């Protein structure tokens, strides 16, 4: 199946779906495209950019929310 055929088939399937599912597909598409753009930009970073990123992460402010072991036990149920 060619890419054009696949696109046409997908378009037909989307046209038959309820609006709430189309919205979920749109959200997922945005997520995938955003992730792909972020990954490609990281691949182009040089050593200085990675070092600056690492230092920024190391010295950033700690999270305001703190969790305890009791919180984890209450939420996690195997």
mmCIF file of the C-alpha atoms, coordinates in Angstrom:
data_MODEL
# 
_entry.id   MODEL 
# 
loop_
_atom_site.group_PDB 
_atom_site.id 
_atom_site.type_symbol 
_atom_site.label_atom_id 
_atom_site.label_alt_id 
_atom_site.label_comp_id 
_atom_site.label_asym_id 
_atom_site.label_entity_id 
_atom_site.label_seq_id 
_atom_site.pdbx_PDB_ins_code 
_atom_site.Cartn_x 
_atom_site.Cartn_y 
_atom_site.Cartn_z 
_atom_site.occupancy 
_atom_site.B_iso_or_equiv 
_atom_site.pdbx_formal_charge 
_atom_site.auth_seq_id 
_atom_site.auth_comp_id 
_atom_site.auth_asym_id 
_atom_site.auth_atom_id 
_atom_site.pdbx_PDB_model_num 
ATOM 1  C CA . UNK A 1 1  ? 0.000   0.000  0.000  1.00 0.00 ? 1  UNK A CA 1 
ATOM 2  C CA . UNK A 1 2  ? 1.421   3.391  -0.941 1.00 0.00 ? 2  UNK A CA 1 
ATOM 3  C CA . UNK A 1 3  ? 1.544   6.354  1.378  1.00 0.00 ? 3  UNK A CA 1 
ATOM 4  C CA . UNK A 1 4  ? -1.153  8.105  -0.661 1.00 0.00 ? 4  UNK A CA 1 
ATOM 5  C CA . UNK A 1 5  ? -3.465  5.078  -0.359 1.00 0.00 ? 5  UNK A CA 1 
ATOM 6  C CA . UNK A 1 6  ? -2.820  4.905  3.366  1.00 0.00 ? 6  UNK A CA 1 
ATOM 7  C CA . UNK A 1 7  ? -3.615  8.600  3.793  1.00 0.00 ? 7  UNK A CA 1 
ATOM 8  C CA . UNK A 1 8  ? -6.857  8.254  1.830  1.00 0.00 ? 8  UNK A CA 1 
ATOM 9  C CA . UNK A 1 9  ? -7.922  5.215  3.860  1.00 0.00 ? 9  UNK A CA 1 
ATOM 10 C CA . UNK A 1 10 ? -7.122  7.007  7.112  1.00 0.00 ? 10 UNK A CA 1 
ATOM 11 C CA . UNK A 1 11 ? -9.032  10.102 5.990  1.00 0.00 ? 11 UNK A CA 1 
ATOM 12 C CA . UNK A 1 12 ? -12.123 7.995  5.213  1.00 0.00 ? 12 UNK A CA 1 
ATOM 13 C CA . UNK A 1 13 ? -11.936 6.275  8.592  1.00 0.00 ? 13 UNK A CA 1 
ATOM 14 C CA . UNK A 1 14 ? -11.583 9.584  10.439 1.00 0.00 ? 14 UNK A CA 1 
ATOM 15 C CA . UNK A 1 15 ? -14.585 11.031 8.605  1.00 0.00 ? 15 UNK A CA 1 
ATOM 16 C CA . UNK A 1 16 ? -16.764 8.249  10.069 1.00 0.00 ? 16 UNK A CA 1 
ATOM 17 C CA . UNK A 1 17 ? -15.641 8.678  13.682 1.00 0.00 ? 17 UNK A CA 1 
ATOM 18 C CA . UNK A 1 18 ? -17.469 10.602 16.419 1.00 0.00 ? 18 UNK A CA 1 
ATOM 19 C CA . UNK A 1 19 ? -16.151 14.094 17.183 1.00 0.00 ? 19 UNK A CA 1 
ATOM 20 C CA . UNK A 1 20 ? -14.672 13.156 20.573 1.00 0.00 ? 20 UNK A CA 1 
ATOM 21 C CA . UNK A 1 21 ? -12.502 10.455 18.977 1.00 0.00 ? 21 UNK A CA 1 
ATOM 22 C CA . UNK A 1 22 ? -11.399 12.853 16.233 1.00 0.00 ? 22 UNK A CA 1 
ATOM 23 C CA . UNK A 1 23 ? -10.317 15.276 18.988 1.00 0.00 ? 23 UNK A CA 1 
ATOM 24 C CA . UNK A 1 24 ? -8.271  12.513 20.634 1.00 0.00 ? 24 UNK A CA 1 
ATOM 25 C CA . UNK A 1 25 ? -6.613  11.703 17.303 1.00 0.00 ? 25 UNK A CA 1 
ATOM 26 C CA . UNK A 1 26 ? -5.810  15.391 16.825 1.00 0.00 ? 26 UNK A CA 1 
ATOM 27 C CA . UNK A 1 27 ? -4.282  15.566 20.332 1.00 0.00 ? 27 UNK A CA 1 
ATOM 28 C CA . UNK A 1 28 ? -2.204  12.464 19.654 1.00 0.00 ? 28 UNK A CA 1 
ATOM 29 C CA . UNK A 1 29 ? -1.039  13.848 16.313 1.00 0.00 ? 29 UNK A CA 1 
ATOM 30 C CA . UNK A 1 30 ? 0.043   17.084 17.990 1.00 0.00 ? 30 UNK A CA 1 
ATOM 31 C CA . UNK A 1 31 ? 1.888   15.078 20.655 1.00 0.00 ? 31 UNK A CA 1 
ATOM 32 C CA . UNK A 1 32 ? 3.746   12.997 18.051 1.00 0.00 ? 32 UNK A CA 1 
ATOM 33 C CA . UNK A 1 33 ? 4.708   16.026 15.971 1.00 0.00 ? 33 UNK A CA 1 
ATOM 34 C CA . UNK A 1 34 ? 5.879   17.997 19.012 1.00 0.00 ? 34 UNK A CA 1 
ATOM 35 C CA . UNK A 1 35 ? 7.946   15.062 20.242 1.00 0.00 ? 35 UNK A CA 1 
ATOM 36 C CA . UNK A 1 36 ? 9.499   14.536 16.828 1.00 0.00 ? 36 UNK A CA 1 
ATOM 37 C CA . UNK A 1 37 ? 10.492  18.203 16.552 1.00 0.00 ? 37 UNK A CA 1 
ATOM 38 C CA . UNK A 1 38 ? 11.967  18.163 20.056 1.00 0.00 ? 38 UNK A CA 1 
ATOM 39 C CA . UNK A 1 39 ? 14.016  15.053 19.346 1.00 0.00 ? 39 UNK A CA 1 
ATOM 40 C CA . UNK A 1 40 ? 15.431  16.409 16.119 1.00 0.00 ? 40 UNK A CA 1 
ATOM 41 C CA . UNK A 1 41 ? 16.463  19.679 17.767 1.00 0.00 ? 41 UNK A CA 1 
ATOM 42 C CA . UNK A 1 42 ? 18.298  17.805 20.551 1.00 0.00 ? 42 UNK A CA 1 
ATOM 43 C CA . UNK A 1 43 ? 20.226  15.784 17.983 1.00 0.00 ? 43 UNK A CA 1 
ATOM 44 C CA . UNK A 1 44 ? 21.763  19.006 16.689 1.00 0.00 ? 44 UNK A CA 1 
ATOM 45 C CA . UNK A 1 45 ? 23.029  20.222 20.086 1.00 0.00 ? 45 UNK A CA 1 
ATOM 46 C CA . UNK A 1 46 ? 26.745  20.622 20.565 1.00 0.00 ? 46 UNK A CA 1 
ATOM 47 C CA . UNK A 1 47 ? 28.687  19.859 23.755 1.00 0.00 ? 47 UNK A CA 1 
ATOM 48 C CA . UNK A 1 48 ? 28.267  23.388 25.171 1.00 0.00 ? 48 UNK A CA 1 
ATOM 49 C CA . UNK A 1 49 ? 24.491  23.234 24.805 1.00 0.00 ? 49 UNK A CA 1 
ATOM 50 C CA . UNK A 1 50 ? 24.336  19.841 26.549 1.00 0.00 ? 50 UNK A CA 1 
ATOM 51 C CA . UNK A 1 51 ? 26.530  21.108 29.380 1.00 0.00 ? 51 UNK A CA 1 
ATOM 52 C CA . UNK A 1 52 ? 24.363  24.203 29.863 1.00 0.00 ? 52 UNK A CA 1 
ATOM 53 C CA . UNK A 1 53 ? 21.231  22.022 29.867 1.00 0.00 ? 53 UNK A CA 1 
ATOM 54 C CA . UNK A 1 54 ? 22.745  19.655 32.433 1.00 0.00 ? 54 UNK A CA 1 
ATOM 55 C CA . UNK A 1 55 ? 23.783  22.517 34.716 1.00 0.00 ? 55 UNK A CA 1 
ATOM 56 C CA . UNK A 1 56 ? 20.368  24.164 34.412 1.00 0.00 ? 56 UNK A CA 1 
ATOM 57 C CA . UNK A 1 57 ? 18.705  20.898 35.424 1.00 0.00 ? 57 UNK A CA 1 
ATOM 58 C CA . UNK A 1 58 ? 21.104  20.373 38.321 1.00 0.00 ? 58 UNK A CA 1 
ATOM 59 C CA . UNK A 1 59 ? 20.669  23.855 39.787 1.00 0.00 ? 59 UNK A CA 1 
ATOM 60 C CA . UNK A 1 60 ? 16.950  24.322 39.130 1.00 0.00 ? 60 UNK A CA 1 
ATOM 61 C CA . UNK A 1 61 ? 14.629  24.963 42.028 1.00 0.00 ? 61 UNK A CA 1 
ATOM 62 C CA . UNK A 1 62 ? 13.375  21.823 43.739 1.00 0.00 ? 62 UNK A CA 1 
ATOM 63 C CA . UNK A 1 63 ? 9.757   20.828 43.313 1.00 0.00 ? 63 UNK A CA 1 
ATOM 64 C CA . UNK A 1 64 ? 7.405   22.524 45.742 1.00 0.00 ? 64 UNK A CA 1 
ATOM 65 C CA . UNK A 1 65 ? 5.461   19.308 46.243 1.00 0.00 ? 65 UNK A CA 1 
ATOM 66 C CA . UNK A 1 66 ? 7.061   16.646 48.377 1.00 0.00 ? 66 UNK A CA 1 
ATOM 67 C CA . UNK A 1 67 ? 5.896   13.058 48.525 1.00 0.00 ? 67 UNK A CA 1 
ATOM 68 C CA . UNK A 1 68 ? 6.433   10.612 51.324 1.00 0.00 ? 68 UNK A CA 1 
ATOM 69 C CA . UNK A 1 69 ? 6.744   6.839  51.328 1.00 0.00 ? 69 UNK A CA 1 
ATOM 70 C CA . UNK A 1 70 ? 3.255   6.755  52.864 1.00 0.00 ? 70 UNK A CA 1 
ATOM 71 C CA . UNK A 1 71 ? 1.903   8.651  49.817 1.00 0.00 ? 71 UNK A CA 1 
ATOM 72 C CA . UNK A 1 72 ? 3.534   6.154  47.467 1.00 0.00 ? 72 UNK A CA 1 
ATOM 73 C CA . UNK A 1 73 ? 2.155   3.160  49.357 1.00 0.00 ? 73 UNK A CA 1 
ATOM 74 C CA . UNK A 1 74 ? -1.329  4.643  49.317 1.00 0.00 ? 74 UNK A CA 1 
ATOM 75 C CA . UNK A 1 75 ? -1.242  5.307  45.549 1.00 0.00 ? 75 UNK A CA 1 
ATOM 76 C CA . UNK A 1 76 ? 0.644   2.207  44.357 1.00 0.00 ? 76 UNK A CA 1 
ATOM 77 C CA . UNK A 1 77 ? -1.326  -0.995 44.604 1.00 0.00 ? 77 UNK A CA 1 
ATOM 78 C CA . UNK A 1 78 ? 0.268   -4.025 42.923 1.00 0.00 ? 78 UNK A CA 1 
# 
